[in-house]
Amino acid sequence: MKVLFFTSMIILMINMILILMVNLISKKTFTDREKSSPFECGFDPKSSARLPFSLQFFLIAVIFLIFDVELTLLLPMILMLKLTNIYQYSMIFLFFLLILLIGLYHEWNQGALDWAN
C-alpha cells in the first residue's frame, strides 16, 4: 500500500514539474503592437475592431444556460421515481419547479427578457 502511494506521489511530482517547465518555456513574454492590432490588409483600421457587446445577448445566453442545466437536473428525476414514493417525488419536483418559476419571474421583472428597449 505504501509503495503504491509513493509511486503515485512521484508520478504526480514529475507531472507537476513537467507542466511547470512547459509553461515557462512556451510563454511569449513580448507583445508586438502590430500583432495585437486588428488585421485589415495592411491598411490602418477605419474603426475599432472591438465593438461593444450587447448585454441583452449575454443575458439571454445566461438564461438559456440556466434552463438548459435545469433540464439535466429534471431528467434524473424520472429514475428517482422508482426509488421514492409518489408523495416525496411530487414534493421535490414541485419545489424544484417553484424555484425555477421564481427565477423566471425575477428575470422577467428585472427586464432581462424585454427586447424592445
Phi and psi restraints in degrees (value plus and minus 20) as a CYANA .aco file:
   2 LYS   PHI     -88.0   -48.0
   2 LYS   PSI     -54.3   -14.3
   3 VAL   PHI     -85.2   -45.2
   3 VAL   PSI     -61.0   -21.0
   4 LEU   PHI     -84.4   -44.4
   4 LEU   PSI     -60.1   -20.1
   5 PHE   PHI     -84.1   -44.1
   5 PHE   PSI     -67.7   -27.7
   6 PHE   PHI     -87.0   -47.0
   6 PHE   PSI     -55.8   -15.8
   7 THR   PHI     -84.3   -44.3
   7 THR   PSI     -64.0   -24.0
   8 SER   PHI     -87.4   -47.4
   8 SER   PSI     -54.8   -14.8
   9 MET   PHI     -87.3   -47.3
   9 MET   PSI     -59.0   -19.0
  10 ILE   PHI     -85.4   -45.4
  10 ILE   PSI     -63.1   -23.1
  11 ILE   PHI     -82.7   -42.7
  11 ILE   PSI     -60.4   -20.4
  12 LEU   PHI     -82.8   -42.8
  12 LEU   PSI     -63.7   -23.7
  13 MET   PHI     -84.7   -44.7
  13 MET   PSI     -61.8   -21.8
  14 ILE   PHI     -82.5   -42.5
  14 ILE   PSI     -63.3   -23.3
  15 ASN   PHI     -82.7   -42.7
  15 ASN   PSI     -62.1   -22.1
  16 MET   PHI     -84.7   -44.7
  16 MET   PSI     -60.6   -20.6
  17 ILE   PHI     -85.4   -45.4
  17 ILE   PSI     -62.8   -22.8
  18 LEU   PHI     -84.0   -44.0
  18 LEU   PSI     -61.8   -21.8
  19 ILE   PHI     -83.9   -43.9
  19 ILE   PSI     -61.8   -21.8
  20 LEU   PHI     -83.7   -43.7
  20 LEU   PSI     -62.3   -22.3
  21 MET   PHI     -85.6   -45.6
  21 MET   PSI     -63.4   -23.4
  22 VAL   PHI     -84.1   -44.1
  22 VAL   PSI     -59.1   -19.1
  23 ASN   PHI     -85.1   -45.1
  23 ASN   PSI     -61.0   -21.0
  24 LEU   PHI     -92.1   -52.1
  24 LEU   PSI     -57.9   -17.9
  25 ILE   PHI     -93.0   -53.0
  25 ILE   PSI     -59.2   -19.2
  26 SER   PHI    -106.3   -66.3
  26 SER   PSI     -26.5    13.5
  27 LYS   PHI     -91.6   -51.6
  27 LYS   PSI     116.8   156.8
  28 LYS   PHI    -119.2   -79.2
  28 LYS   PSI      93.2   133.2
  29 THR   PHI    -110.8   -70.8
  29 THR   PSI     -33.9     6.1
  30 PHE   PHI    -119.8   -79.8
  30 PHE   PSI     126.1   166.1
  31 THR   PHI    -139.0   -99.0
  31 THR   PSI     109.7   149.7
  32 ASP   PHI    -118.9   -78.9
  32 ASP   PSI     114.9   154.9
  33 ARG   PHI     -83.6   -43.6
  33 ARG   PSI     -56.7   -16.7
  34 GLU   PHI     -89.9   -49.9
  34 GLU   PSI     -56.4   -16.4
  35 LYS   PHI     -96.4   -56.4
  35 LYS   PSI     -46.2    -6.2
  36 SER   PHI    -109.7   -69.7
  36 SER   PSI     -27.6    12.4
  37 SER   PHI    -107.7   -67.7
  37 SER   PSI     136.1   176.1
  38 PRO   PHI     -89.3   -49.3
  38 PRO   PSI     125.7   165.7
  39 PHE   PHI    -113.3   -73.3
  39 PHE   PSI     103.7   143.7
  40 GLU   PHI    -155.5  -115.5
  40 GLU   PSI      43.1    83.1
  41 CYS   PHI      35.8    75.8
  41 CYS   PSI      13.4    53.4
  42 GLY   PHI      66.9   106.9
  42 GLY   PSI     -29.4    10.6
  43 PHE   PHI    -109.7   -69.7
  43 PHE   PSI     138.9   178.9
  44 ASP   PHI     -89.1   -49.1
  44 ASP   PSI     121.2   161.2
  45 PRO   PHI     -84.8   -44.8
  45 PRO   PSI     120.9   160.9
  46 LYS   PHI    -103.1   -63.1
  46 LYS   PSI     -49.9    -9.9
  47 SER   PHI    -164.2  -124.2
  47 SER   PSI     156.3   196.3
  48 SER   PHI     -88.9   -48.9
  48 SER   PSI     113.8   153.8
  49 ALA   PHI    -100.4   -60.4
  49 ALA   PSI     -37.3     2.7
  50 ARG   PHI    -125.4   -85.4
  50 ARG   PSI      64.6   104.6
  51 LEU   PHI     -95.6   -55.6
  51 LEU   PSI     129.6   169.6
  52 PRO   PHI     -84.6   -44.6
  52 PRO   PSI     119.1   159.1
  53 PHE   PHI    -108.6   -68.6
  53 PHE   PSI     115.4   155.4
  54 SER   PHI     -88.4   -48.4
  54 SER   PSI     109.3   149.3
  55 LEU   PHI     -87.9   -47.9
  55 LEU   PSI     -47.3    -7.3
  56 GLN   PHI     -85.4   -45.4
  56 GLN   PSI     -58.0   -18.0
  57 PHE   PHI     -83.9   -43.9
  57 PHE   PSI     -60.7   -20.7
  58 PHE   PHI     -83.6   -43.6
  58 PHE   PSI     -64.4   -24.4
  59 LEU   PHI     -84.5   -44.5
  59 LEU   PSI     -60.5   -20.5
  60 ILE   PHI     -84.8   -44.8
  60 ILE   PSI     -58.1   -18.1
  61 ALA   PHI     -85.1   -45.1
  61 ALA   PSI     -60.8   -20.8
  62 VAL   PHI     -86.8   -46.8
  62 VAL   PSI     -62.4   -22.4
  63 ILE   PHI     -83.4   -43.4
  63 ILE   PSI     -60.9   -20.9
  64 PHE   PHI     -81.2   -41.2
  64 PHE   PSI     -63.3   -23.3
  65 LEU   PHI     -83.3   -43.3
  65 LEU   PSI     -60.6   -20.6
  66 ILE   PHI     -82.0   -42.0
  66 ILE   PSI     -66.7   -26.7
  67 PHE   PHI     -96.9   -56.9
  67 PHE   PSI     -40.8    -0.8
  68 ASP   PHI     -93.3   -53.3
  68 ASP   PSI     -61.6   -21.6
  69 VAL   PHI     -85.3   -45.3
  69 VAL   PSI     -53.0   -13.0
  70 GLU   PHI     -79.7   -39.7
  70 GLU   PSI     -57.7   -17.7
  71 LEU   PHI     -85.6   -45.6
  71 LEU   PSI     -57.8   -17.8
  72 THR   PHI     -88.7   -48.7
  72 THR   PSI     -42.5    -2.5
  73 LEU   PHI    -105.8   -65.8
  73 LEU   PSI     -46.9    -6.9
  74 LEU   PHI     -97.7   -57.7
  74 LEU   PSI     -54.6   -14.6
  75 LEU   PHI     -82.8   -42.8
  75 LEU   PSI     -60.1   -20.1
  76 PRO   PHI     -87.2   -47.2
  76 PRO   PSI     -33.9     6.1
  77 MET   PHI     -86.4   -46.4
  77 MET   PSI     -42.6    -2.6
  78 ILE   PHI     -85.5   -45.5
  78 ILE   PSI     -61.9   -21.9
  79 LEU   PHI     -90.9   -50.9
  79 LEU   PSI     -50.5   -10.5
  80 MET   PHI     -89.2   -49.2
  80 MET   PSI     -40.8    -0.8
  81 LEU   PHI     -81.6   -41.6
  81 LEU   PSI     -53.2   -13.2
  82 LYS   PHI     -92.0   -52.0
  82 LYS   PSI     -46.3    -6.3
  83 LEU   PHI    -113.3   -73.3
  83 LEU   PSI     -40.1    -0.1
  84 THR   PHI    -139.5   -99.5
  84 THR   PSI     149.0   189.0
  85 ASN   PHI    -103.7   -63.7
  85 ASN   PSI     148.8   188.8
  86 ILE   PHI     -87.4   -47.4
  86 ILE   PSI     -50.4   -10.4
  87 TYR   PHI     -88.1   -48.1
  87 TYR   PSI     -67.5   -27.5
  88 GLN   PHI     -83.2   -43.2
  88 GLN   PSI     -62.3   -22.3
  89 TYR   PHI     -81.4   -41.4
  89 TYR   PSI     -65.8   -25.8
  90 SER   PHI     -88.9   -48.9
  90 SER   PSI     -55.7   -15.7
  91 MET   PHI     -85.9   -45.9
  91 MET   PSI     -64.0   -24.0
  92 ILE   PHI     -84.5   -44.5
  92 ILE   PSI     -63.7   -23.7
  93 PHE   PHI     -83.8   -43.8
  93 PHE   PSI     -64.3   -24.3
  94 LEU   PHI     -87.7   -47.7
  94 LEU   PSI     -57.9   -17.9
  95 PHE   PHI     -83.2   -43.2
  95 PHE   PSI     -62.4   -22.4
  96 PHE   PHI     -83.8   -43.8
  96 PHE   PSI     -65.6   -25.6
  97 LEU   PHI     -86.3   -46.3
  97 LEU   PSI     -53.9   -13.9
  98 LEU   PHI     -83.6   -43.6
  98 LEU   PSI     -63.2   -23.2
  99 ILE   PHI     -81.2   -41.2
  99 ILE   PSI     -62.3   -22.3
 100 LEU   PHI     -85.4   -45.4
 100 LEU   PSI     -61.9   -21.9
 101 LEU   PHI     -88.1   -48.1
 101 LEU   PSI     -56.0   -16.0
 102 ILE   PHI     -84.5   -44.5
 102 ILE   PSI     -60.3   -20.3
 103 GLY   PHI     -84.4   -44.4
 103 GLY   PSI     -61.3   -21.3
 104 LEU   PHI     -85.1   -45.1
 104 LEU   PSI     -62.0   -22.0
 105 TYR   PHI     -82.4   -42.4
 105 TYR   PSI     -60.1   -20.1
 106 HIS   PHI     -84.1   -44.1
 106 HIS   PSI     -63.8   -23.8
 107 GLU   PHI     -83.2   -43.2
 107 GLU   PSI     -60.3   -20.3
 108 TRP   PHI     -86.6   -46.6
 108 TRP   PSI     -61.9   -21.9
 109 ASN   PHI     -86.4   -46.4
 109 ASN   PSI     -55.1   -15.1
 110 GLN   PHI     -98.4   -58.4
 110 GLN   PSI     -31.6     8.4
 111 GLY   PHI      69.8   109.8
 111 GLY   PSI      -5.1    34.9
 112 ALA   PHI     -91.8   -51.8
 112 ALA   PSI     -39.0     1.0
 113 LEU   PHI    -118.3   -78.3
 113 LEU   PSI     -19.6    20.4
 114 ASP   PHI    -108.6   -68.6
 114 ASP   PSI     103.0   143.0
 115 TRP   PHI    -123.6   -83.6
 115 TRP   PSI     -19.3    20.7
 116 ALA   PHI     -93.5   -53.5
 116 ALA   PSI     -51.2   -11.2
